[in-house]
Amino acid sequence: MRFAMSEVNGGRVAPLTARNLAKTFVGGDGRELTILQGVDFELEAGGAVAITGVSGAGKSTLLHLLGALDRPTGGEVFLGGRSVAGLDDVELAGVRNRDIGFVFQFHHLLREFTALENVMMPALIGGATMRVASDRARALLTDVGLAERASHKPRQLSGGEQQRVAVARALVNDPVVLLADEPSGNLDSETSSQLHDLLFDLRERRALSLVVVTHNPDLAGRADRVLVLSAGGLHPTTAV
């Protein structure tokens, strides 16, 4: 059973919400360092939100909390209106596999596997049969313009192609939310623009809800809302 899908598809509940999030780390000297404090966030169904801010502000930390990759020091994250706070590590792993797609600055493809096999991997982990996983992966590679590159390994693909494979992999389990952390940060300007086009085209065609952390003004400008993370909190802005 999916964690959030039924409620979100009904349009009644925001797919991703955070209330009063806080994150504190303890440094090597034993002192506490507060990165996030009192962060509230809501992503509407089908919406796209860009989060910007200076390096070190805590943007990736926030995205990791929203994606259940890390646990907050305080506050709660809700998927489809349901808190993930009470889930154990195995249950959280299931949520990440089924309900959330991740795209990072570095594609993190498995070098020994082909593009097709890389995209299939989350589906297989989630319990899909080889045939179902393969069919889903081939369809997504077609969606991202890489149908002819399915049998290529990462070293045989350009940087932009590798990131497209990573996008396909993030979508193979039909997630409710796609989280992208500097997805074009390692690409040249032309390839970045092509990736941005792809992300927002997929968002439209697949009714995705999208959160993107970025320094890129072009990518941020395509979102419905732009929020700036500073002094541990999120602040709305009309300009990047």
Legacy VTK file of the C-alpha trace (Angstrom):
# vtk DataFile Version 3.0
C-alpha trace
ASCII
DATASET POLYDATA
POINTS 240 float
0.000 0.000 0.000
1.339 3.381 -0.964
1.857 5.865 1.833
0.326 9.000 0.302
-0.880 8.300 -3.221
-4.630 7.806 -2.731
-5.153 10.984 -0.735
-3.048 13.120 -3.052
-4.718 11.894 -6.208
-8.050 12.848 -4.695
-6.824 16.425 -4.539
-7.805 16.837 -0.893
-4.418 16.880 0.830
-1.134 18.598 0.028
1.351 15.912 -1.032
4.166 17.340 1.103
3.985 19.515 4.214
6.411 20.411 6.983
5.555 22.019 10.300
8.033 23.758 12.606
11.011 21.776 11.307
14.295 22.122 13.164
17.670 20.514 12.650
20.621 20.826 15.004
24.023 19.205 14.680
26.681 18.744 17.340
30.134 19.851 16.237
33.447 18.228 17.075
33.853 20.663 19.978
30.546 19.534 21.469
28.724 22.741 20.606
25.304 22.641 18.972
24.868 24.221 15.550
21.293 25.018 14.548
20.843 24.802 10.775
17.037 24.993 10.557
14.578 26.411 13.054
10.794 26.697 12.821
10.529 25.912 9.096
7.009 25.614 7.713
6.504 24.398 4.148
3.662 23.218 1.948
3.751 21.856 -1.578
0.448 21.906 -3.422
-0.599 18.966 -5.586
0.964 19.517 -9.000
2.903 22.532 -7.741
6.556 23.433 -8.265
8.567 25.207 -5.578
12.176 26.384 -5.901
14.312 26.834 -2.794
17.319 29.136 -3.119
19.856 30.624 -0.738
23.567 31.026 -0.174
25.860 28.022 0.104
25.756 26.583 3.596
22.294 27.936 4.384
20.919 24.417 4.850
19.066 23.866 1.570
20.237 20.293 1.096
19.606 19.582 4.776
16.028 20.772 4.354
15.528 18.673 1.226
16.851 15.609 3.040
14.320 16.160 5.822
11.463 16.677 3.354
12.462 13.470 1.566
12.773 11.399 4.760
16.486 10.870 4.124
17.156 12.320 7.572
15.111 12.899 10.700
14.494 16.399 12.103
15.534 17.475 15.578
12.079 18.989 15.958
8.861 19.350 13.977
7.229 16.945 11.525
7.060 16.105 7.837
3.750 14.968 6.345
3.208 13.043 3.108
-0.372 13.119 1.929
-1.354 14.504 5.319
0.251 11.648 7.252
3.250 12.200 9.500
6.358 10.141 8.814
7.657 10.769 12.347
6.539 7.424 13.747
7.941 5.264 10.961
10.929 3.037 11.589
13.911 2.898 9.233
12.480 0.071 7.125
9.154 1.869 6.713
10.931 5.111 5.812
12.953 3.279 3.176
9.683 2.055 1.676
8.286 5.582 1.587
11.414 6.849 -0.157
11.205 4.033 -2.681
7.515 4.357 -3.521
6.377 7.907 -2.896
9.368 10.200 -3.400
11.685 10.559 -6.369
15.169 12.028 -5.907
17.482 13.733 -8.381
20.830 14.992 -7.105
23.582 17.164 -8.571
25.671 14.035 -9.160
23.687 11.304 -10.853
24.958 8.434 -8.642
24.391 5.868 -11.389
25.808 2.407 -10.810
28.752 2.175 -13.182
28.564 -1.564 -13.816
24.924 -1.443 -14.958
23.358 -0.148 -18.161
21.042 2.850 -18.310
18.066 0.487 -18.463
19.259 -1.510 -15.460
19.895 1.658 -13.448
16.346 2.862 -14.086
14.902 -0.560 -13.271
16.641 -0.784 -9.898
14.124 1.103 -7.668
11.244 -0.821 -9.223
12.940 -4.139 -8.502
13.706 -3.045 -4.950
10.048 -2.130 -4.592
8.969 -5.640 -5.574
8.190 -5.306 -9.285
8.882 -8.260 -11.552
11.748 -8.060 -14.047
9.289 -7.625 -16.911
7.289 -4.872 -15.232
10.455 -3.050 -14.151
11.927 -3.342 -17.646
8.736 -2.080 -19.309
8.524 0.908 -16.969
12.201 1.727 -17.424
12.061 1.523 -21.227
9.022 3.806 -21.309
10.775 6.364 -19.112
13.993 6.263 -21.125
11.828 7.021 -24.152
10.228 9.898 -22.229
13.634 11.423 -21.476
14.888 10.940 -25.042
17.267 8.052 -24.392
15.493 5.046 -25.892
18.483 4.352 -28.130
20.919 4.531 -25.211
19.260 1.952 -22.961
22.080 -0.570 -23.261
24.855 1.975 -22.637
26.712 2.123 -19.342
27.232 5.478 -17.582
30.799 5.901 -18.905
29.385 5.746 -22.442
26.930 8.589 -21.789
27.465 12.343 -21.652
26.897 14.239 -18.406
23.512 15.427 -19.590
22.500 11.926 -20.641
23.544 10.513 -17.293
21.391 13.067 -15.517
18.449 12.178 -17.764
18.880 8.555 -16.742
18.845 9.717 -13.108
15.567 11.562 -13.744
14.046 8.437 -15.318
15.212 6.366 -12.346
13.593 8.855 -9.933
10.256 8.430 -11.709
10.162 4.666 -12.223
7.898 4.038 -9.217
5.541 6.888 -10.156
6.271 9.020 -7.067
3.927 11.589 -5.587
6.748 14.115 -5.163
9.985 14.723 -7.058
12.802 16.346 -5.063
15.752 17.734 -7.021
18.929 19.047 -5.382
20.936 21.230 -7.796
19.988 18.876 -10.670
21.838 20.968 -13.275
24.652 22.155 -11.037
27.219 19.942 -12.758
26.171 20.734 -16.346
27.014 23.433 -18.880
24.432 26.123 -19.603
22.978 24.568 -22.766
22.672 21.108 -21.237
21.233 22.671 -18.075
18.523 24.419 -20.088
17.617 21.136 -21.796
17.361 19.412 -18.418
15.154 22.199 -17.066
12.858 21.830 -20.081
12.687 18.095 -19.448
11.866 18.436 -15.747
9.008 20.843 -16.308
7.699 18.925 -19.304
7.609 15.766 -17.182
6.007 17.702 -14.355
3.196 18.725 -16.701
2.706 15.359 -18.383
2.954 13.254 -15.217
1.173 15.685 -12.829
4.243 15.756 -10.595
4.654 17.870 -7.502
8.192 19.256 -7.622
10.628 20.772 -5.125
13.947 21.946 -6.534
16.931 23.348 -4.652
18.976 25.487 -7.013
21.325 28.408 -7.489
20.272 28.586 -11.141
17.973 31.586 -11.746
16.528 30.075 -14.936
15.443 26.909 -13.150
14.123 28.772 -10.105
12.217 31.160 -12.348
10.202 28.312 -13.842
8.723 27.334 -10.477
5.335 28.522 -9.226
6.957 29.864 -6.057
10.499 30.749 -5.053
11.509 30.549 -1.394
14.793 31.735 0.086
16.377 29.837 2.958
18.258 32.165 5.283
18.890 32.421 9.020
17.402 28.947 9.441
14.009 29.838 7.958
12.163 29.964 4.631
11.084 33.316 3.205
8.992 34.070 0.101
10.477 36.159 -2.670
9.361 37.533 -6.006
12.849 37.621 -7.452
15.746 35.216 -7.643
LINES 1 241
240 0 1 2 3 4 5 6 7 8 9 10 11 12 13 14 15 16 17 18 19 20 21 22 23 24 25 26 27 28 29 30 31 32 33 34 35 36 37 38 39 40 41 42 43 44 45 46 47 48 49 50 51 52 53 54 55 56 57 58 59 60 61 62 63 64 65 66 67 68 69 70 71 72 73 74 75 76 77 78 79 80 81 82 83 84 85 86 87 88 89 90 91 92 93 94 95 96 97 98 99 100 101 102 103 104 105 106 107 108 109 110 111 112 113 114 115 116 117 118 119 120 121 122 123 124 125 126 127 128 129 130 131 132 133 134 135 136 137 138 139 140 141 142 143 144 145 146 147 148 149 150 151 152 153 154 155 156 157 158 159 160 161 162 163 164 165 166 167 168 169 170 171 172 173 174 175 176 177 178 179 180 181 182 183 184 185 186 187 188 189 190 191 192 193 194 195 196 197 198 199 200 201 202 203 204 205 206 207 208 209 210 211 212 213 214 215 216 217 218 219 220 221 222 223 224 225 226 227 228 229 230 231 232 233 234 235 236 237 238 239
